[in-house]
Amino acid sequence: MTVFARLRHAIEAFFVVGGYRLLGLLPLDVASNIGGALARLVGPRLPVTRRARRNLERFLPELGQAGIEAAIVEMWDNLGRTAAEYPHLKNFRIDGPDARVDASGAEHIRAAEAAGRPIIFYAGHFANWEMGTVAAAGFGVPVYLVYREANNRHVETLFREGRGGIAGGLIPKGKRGAKLAMEALKAGKALGMLLDQKMNDGVAVPFFSVPAMTAPAAAAFALRYDCALLPVRIERLGRAARFRVRVGAAMDVAAFAGDAAARQMQILTAINADLERWIRARPGQWLWLHRRWPEN
């Protein structure tokens, strides 16, 4: 790493770590409101927002310009709130007087457990995407999260600290992470995967009817280890630190025909179809800033 890069990381860490600690001292609702307000103020003015606007205009033109701008503001509000909620992740519950997560679908988890199948929960960057892990933990299932490490090691430490209070374990993406994920599945552990981001060396799978490079690991693991693929839909309830999490029934992988490659493609197509359906239902709660398609 160059001297300039180290300096940039140090400056970035100073503000991020300081903000994280300050938000952690505040009540959860106050922290979430501050994060949302700041993001609504600054986010729509940032150059990266142009990508979100292009994506919305291309794939959801039926929203109209006013609807697209409203979705952008909601996206930034949600992103700011999610960041501000990280220091408080360990305080989220699915039951009890202080419950903030309305979670359902435990029966689908129990069915997979009764069948002796390892579980892969799949979701995307919706609402506060960490709430899927909160819900699974509340149902008695510690999730091993597969995630992309932050480039800044100081920021990465904060991510691990926040997620450490809700996850059974953390598995960084990459060759070593793939090995750890396989070991976890062999041991009967549950994986949690966010499958809506671009993977340059992935598989081209339709997403909003356009081929998008998609990570194949979830499908490959499911076929190799007979995993139960459980969809997890996460929604923020209004502008608040309250959520709805719905765990769906396991995908019927046995219904897919053909060789391993064909079945993998069918699984990934079904996953992308779920993600697309959730996005269309709540477009302002998805992170449109990704370079998800080849043209952007």
Phi, psi and omega in degrees: 000136181287164178299320180297318180295320179295320179295317180298318179295322180294317179294316179300316181296322180303313182284318182292312181295317179299315179296320180299313181295320180295314180297329178291336179278341183274156172301149185306311183296322179295314179300314180297317180296320178295314179300318180294317182296315180296318181292322178294327181286315189265316189307308183299344181268352182281147180303327183296339180296336179300325179294316178300318181295318179298317180298315180295317179296326182282318189255341176228055182297338182294346177292334185077165185297320180296318179294323179295315179295322178295321179295323179295316179296317179296320178302312181293319177303314181296318181294317178297318179295317180301315179298318183288340181274349182303316180295347185250009187304322183292348182267356180280139182226157175258352178213172182092173184295337181255021181296134178239357183237115175273102187246141176216166179107012181301331182297330179286326176292315181297323179297318179294319180296319181296329179277357180071027184260135172298153184247136167241114173274130177239141181210192177219186181277073178247146175047225168262103189294348177285347183291339174297319178292321177300314180297314180299318178298320178296332177273005177086020181241104175289128185258135173267110186277127173264121188213165177268124180294144175290146179294326180272119185295331178291318177293321178301321178300320179293317178302315181293324178296312181296312182288334182299336180280349183235340186261153174285333179186165181237129183237107179289145179295156181127182183298315180295320179297321179299320178295317179295322179295318179296320178296321179296316180295320178299328180275004178081016179280161178261137176256149172240128185225134173263118193246023184256003181264158179287139172235112188304322181256029179272210183244136178285114184231138180302133176215113192056038176069010178240132178301128180228135182293120190235138179294127184269356191302317183300316180293317180297316178297317182300319180288322185286322187246012181051053181279152170272117179269109184250121178285142179233109179262128184239131178228140171274136181267096183070200175267080184201165177271053178226145191219159171241127178236125179240116174270123183268175178293152180298140176298138181277077183297329181296341181283346181275134184253166177107187179283182185300320181295318180294318180292322177299316179298320179294322178295312182295324178295320178294321178296313179297327178294320176298312180300316180298318180297318179294321180295315181297327181287324182222070186299331181284352182257005176256153182273091183284002184281349182296150166274070190281330185248155184304325186282351182237000000 
